C-alpha cells in the first residue's frame, strides 16, 4: 500500500519527513542563527522534547553534521 509522504519545514535545514508510520526529523537541534538562518521556534522545540504530535513516535533523528547551525549537543542529550 502506498503512503502519501509529507515534509514539514521547521527552520534553516530542519525538517520533519513523514511517510506512513515513519517519521524522520532532520537537524532539529541548534541555537546559532549566525544572523542569517531561522531558528526552530520555541513552541516547536518544546513539542519535539515532549513528543507532542506530529513529533510523537519518531523513527529517527538525523543530524547531518556538527556545525552550530545544525547541531547542539546539549539539546540532543536533553531529547535522549
PyMOL CGO cylinders between C-alpha atoms (Angstrom):
from pymol import cmd
from pymol.cgo import CYLINDER

trace = [
    CYLINDER, 0.00, 0.00, 0.00, 1.44, 3.39, -1.00, 0.3, 1, 1, 1, 1, 1, 1,
    CYLINDER, 1.44, 3.39, -1.00, 1.63, 6.19, 1.55, 0.3, 1, 1, 1, 1, 1, 1,
    CYLINDER, 1.63, 6.19, 1.55, 1.48, 9.91, 1.00, 0.3, 1, 1, 1, 1, 1, 1,
    CYLINDER, 1.48, 9.91, 1.00, 4.79, 11.36, 2.18, 0.3, 1, 1, 1, 1, 1, 1,
    CYLINDER, 4.79, 11.36, 2.18, 4.91, 14.85, 3.65, 0.3, 1, 1, 1, 1, 1, 1,
    CYLINDER, 4.91, 14.85, 3.65, 7.63, 17.32, 4.57, 0.3, 1, 1, 1, 1, 1, 1,
    CYLINDER, 7.63, 17.32, 4.57, 7.22, 19.93, 7.31, 0.3, 1, 1, 1, 1, 1, 1,
    CYLINDER, 7.22, 19.93, 7.31, 9.71, 22.80, 7.36, 0.3, 1, 1, 1, 1, 1, 1,
    CYLINDER, 9.71, 22.80, 7.36, 10.87, 23.80, 10.86, 0.3, 1, 1, 1, 1, 1, 1,
    CYLINDER, 10.87, 23.80, 10.86, 13.76, 26.24, 10.27, 0.3, 1, 1, 1, 1, 1, 1,
    CYLINDER, 13.76, 26.24, 10.27, 17.10, 26.50, 8.45, 0.3, 1, 1, 1, 1, 1, 1,
    CYLINDER, 17.10, 26.50, 8.45, 17.70, 22.88, 7.35, 0.3, 1, 1, 1, 1, 1, 1,
    CYLINDER, 17.70, 22.88, 7.35, 15.39, 21.37, 9.98, 0.3, 1, 1, 1, 1, 1, 1,
    CYLINDER, 15.39, 21.37, 9.98, 12.52, 19.33, 8.53, 0.3, 1, 1, 1, 1, 1, 1,
    CYLINDER, 12.52, 19.33, 8.53, 10.18, 16.53, 9.55, 0.3, 1, 1, 1, 1, 1, 1,
    CYLINDER, 10.18, 16.53, 9.55, 9.56, 13.91, 6.87, 0.3, 1, 1, 1, 1, 1, 1,
    CYLINDER, 9.56, 13.91, 6.87, 6.60, 11.58, 7.37, 0.3, 1, 1, 1, 1, 1, 1,
    CYLINDER, 6.60, 11.58, 7.37, 5.70, 8.55, 5.27, 0.3, 1, 1, 1, 1, 1, 1,
    CYLINDER, 5.70, 8.55, 5.27, 3.06, 6.22, 6.68, 0.3, 1, 1, 1, 1, 1, 1,
    CYLINDER, 3.06, 6.22, 6.68, 4.01, 5.47, 10.28, 0.3, 1, 1, 1, 1, 1, 1,
    CYLINDER, 4.01, 5.47, 10.28, 7.66, 6.50, 9.74, 0.3, 1, 1, 1, 1, 1, 1,
    CYLINDER, 7.66, 6.50, 9.74, 8.80, 9.94, 10.95, 0.3, 1, 1, 1, 1, 1, 1,
    CYLINDER, 8.80, 9.94, 10.95, 12.33, 11.23, 10.50, 0.3, 1, 1, 1, 1, 1, 1,
    CYLINDER, 12.33, 11.23, 10.50, 13.43, 14.55, 11.94, 0.3, 1, 1, 1, 1, 1, 1,
    CYLINDER, 13.43, 14.55, 11.94, 16.45, 16.22, 10.29, 0.3, 1, 1, 1, 1, 1, 1,
    CYLINDER, 16.45, 16.22, 10.29, 18.72, 18.74, 12.04, 0.3, 1, 1, 1, 1, 1, 1,
    CYLINDER, 18.72, 18.74, 12.04, 16.20, 19.96, 14.66, 0.3, 1, 1, 1, 1, 1, 1,
    CYLINDER, 16.20, 19.96, 14.66, 18.65, 20.88, 17.43, 0.3, 1, 1, 1, 1, 1, 1,
    CYLINDER, 18.65, 20.88, 17.43, 20.69, 24.06, 17.04, 0.3, 1, 1, 1, 1, 1, 1,
    CYLINDER, 20.69, 24.06, 17.04, 20.96, 27.50, 18.67, 0.3, 1, 1, 1, 1, 1, 1,
    CYLINDER, 20.96, 27.50, 18.67, 23.14, 29.51, 16.30, 0.3, 1, 1, 1, 1, 1, 1,
    CYLINDER, 23.14, 29.51, 16.30, 21.46, 31.52, 13.56, 0.3, 1, 1, 1, 1, 1, 1,
    CYLINDER, 21.46, 31.52, 13.56, 24.65, 33.35, 12.51, 0.3, 1, 1, 1, 1, 1, 1,
    CYLINDER, 24.65, 33.35, 12.51, 22.48, 36.34, 11.65, 0.3, 1, 1, 1, 1, 1, 1,
    CYLINDER, 22.48, 36.34, 11.65, 21.03, 34.71, 8.52, 0.3, 1, 1, 1, 1, 1, 1,
    CYLINDER, 21.03, 34.71, 8.52, 19.33, 31.44, 9.48, 0.3, 1, 1, 1, 1, 1, 1,
    CYLINDER, 19.33, 31.44, 9.48, 15.93, 30.94, 11.03, 0.3, 1, 1, 1, 1, 1, 1,
    CYLINDER, 15.93, 30.94, 11.03, 15.87, 29.17, 14.41, 0.3, 1, 1, 1, 1, 1, 1,
    CYLINDER, 15.87, 29.17, 14.41, 13.35, 26.45, 15.26, 0.3, 1, 1, 1, 1, 1, 1,
    CYLINDER, 13.35, 26.45, 15.26, 10.55, 28.30, 17.11, 0.3, 1, 1, 1, 1, 1, 1,
    CYLINDER, 10.55, 28.30, 17.11, 10.46, 27.75, 20.88, 0.3, 1, 1, 1, 1, 1, 1,
    CYLINDER, 10.46, 27.75, 20.88, 6.99, 26.15, 20.79, 0.3, 1, 1, 1, 1, 1, 1,
    CYLINDER, 6.99, 26.15, 20.79, 8.18, 23.67, 18.14, 0.3, 1, 1, 1, 1, 1, 1,
    CYLINDER, 8.18, 23.67, 18.14, 11.27, 22.83, 20.19, 0.3, 1, 1, 1, 1, 1, 1,
    CYLINDER, 11.27, 22.83, 20.19, 9.08, 22.12, 23.21, 0.3, 1, 1, 1, 1, 1, 1,
    CYLINDER, 9.08, 22.12, 23.21, 6.77, 19.93, 21.10, 0.3, 1, 1, 1, 1, 1, 1,
    CYLINDER, 6.77, 19.93, 21.10, 9.80, 17.89, 19.97, 0.3, 1, 1, 1, 1, 1, 1,
    CYLINDER, 9.80, 17.89, 19.97, 11.07, 17.46, 23.55, 0.3, 1, 1, 1, 1, 1, 1,
    CYLINDER, 11.07, 17.46, 23.55, 7.65, 16.46, 24.89, 0.3, 1, 1, 1, 1, 1, 1,
    CYLINDER, 7.65, 16.46, 24.89, 6.70, 14.24, 21.94, 0.3, 1, 1, 1, 1, 1, 1,
    CYLINDER, 6.70, 14.24, 21.94, 3.65, 16.29, 21.06, 0.3, 1, 1, 1, 1, 1, 1,
    CYLINDER, 3.65, 16.29, 21.06, 2.17, 15.40, 17.63, 0.3, 1, 1, 1, 1, 1, 1,
    CYLINDER, 2.17, 15.40, 17.63, 3.44, 15.45, 14.98, 0.3, 1, 1, 1, 1, 1, 1,
    CYLINDER, 3.44, 15.45, 14.98, 6.72, 14.85, 16.89, 0.3, 1, 1, 1, 1, 1, 1,
    CYLINDER, 6.72, 14.85, 16.89, 5.48, 11.74, 18.67, 0.3, 1, 1, 1, 1, 1, 1,
    CYLINDER, 5.48, 11.74, 18.67, 6.77, 8.25, 17.86, 0.3, 1, 1, 1, 1, 1, 1,
    CYLINDER, 6.77, 8.25, 17.86, 9.78, 9.44, 15.84, 0.3, 1, 1, 1, 1, 1, 1,
    CYLINDER, 9.78, 9.44, 15.84, 11.51, 6.71, 13.88, 0.3, 1, 1, 1, 1, 1, 1,
    CYLINDER, 11.51, 6.71, 13.88, 14.85, 8.54, 13.78, 0.3, 1, 1, 1, 1, 1, 1,
    CYLINDER, 14.85, 8.54, 13.78, 16.56, 11.87, 14.26, 0.3, 1, 1, 1, 1, 1, 1,
    CYLINDER, 16.56, 11.87, 14.26, 19.21, 12.61, 11.64, 0.3, 1, 1, 1, 1, 1, 1,
    CYLINDER, 19.21, 12.61, 11.64, 21.99, 15.12, 12.35, 0.3, 1, 1, 1, 1, 1, 1,
    CYLINDER, 21.99, 15.12, 12.35, 23.72, 15.96, 9.07, 0.3, 1, 1, 1, 1, 1, 1,
    CYLINDER, 23.72, 15.96, 9.07, 26.89, 17.40, 10.62, 0.3, 1, 1, 1, 1, 1, 1,
    CYLINDER, 26.89, 17.40, 10.62, 28.24, 19.07, 13.76, 0.3, 1, 1, 1, 1, 1, 1,
    CYLINDER, 28.24, 19.07, 13.76, 28.09, 22.75, 12.77, 0.3, 1, 1, 1, 1, 1, 1,
    CYLINDER, 28.09, 22.75, 12.77, 26.39, 25.27, 15.05, 0.3, 1, 1, 1, 1, 1, 1,
    CYLINDER, 26.39, 25.27, 15.05, 23.53, 25.89, 12.62, 0.3, 1, 1, 1, 1, 1, 1,
    CYLINDER, 23.53, 25.89, 12.62, 22.68, 22.15, 12.52, 0.3, 1, 1, 1, 1, 1, 1,
    CYLINDER, 22.68, 22.15, 12.52, 23.68, 20.67, 15.87, 0.3, 1, 1, 1, 1, 1, 1,
    CYLINDER, 23.68, 20.67, 15.87, 23.63, 21.44, 19.60, 0.3, 1, 1, 1, 1, 1, 1,
    CYLINDER, 23.63, 21.44, 19.60, 24.88, 18.58, 21.77, 0.3, 1, 1, 1, 1, 1, 1,
    CYLINDER, 24.88, 18.58, 21.77, 23.01, 19.83, 24.85, 0.3, 1, 1, 1, 1, 1, 1,
    CYLINDER, 23.01, 19.83, 24.85, 19.66, 19.58, 23.04, 0.3, 1, 1, 1, 1, 1, 1,
    CYLINDER, 19.66, 19.58, 23.04, 20.44, 16.10, 21.72, 0.3, 1, 1, 1, 1, 1, 1,
    CYLINDER, 20.44, 16.10, 21.72, 21.24, 14.99, 25.28, 0.3, 1, 1, 1, 1, 1, 1,
    CYLINDER, 21.24, 14.99, 25.28, 18.08, 16.68, 26.56, 0.3, 1, 1, 1, 1, 1, 1,
    CYLINDER, 18.08, 16.68, 26.56, 15.99, 14.83, 23.98, 0.3, 1, 1, 1, 1, 1, 1,
    CYLINDER, 15.99, 14.83, 23.98, 17.61, 11.48, 24.76, 0.3, 1, 1, 1, 1, 1, 1,
]
cmd.load_cgo(trace, "trace")
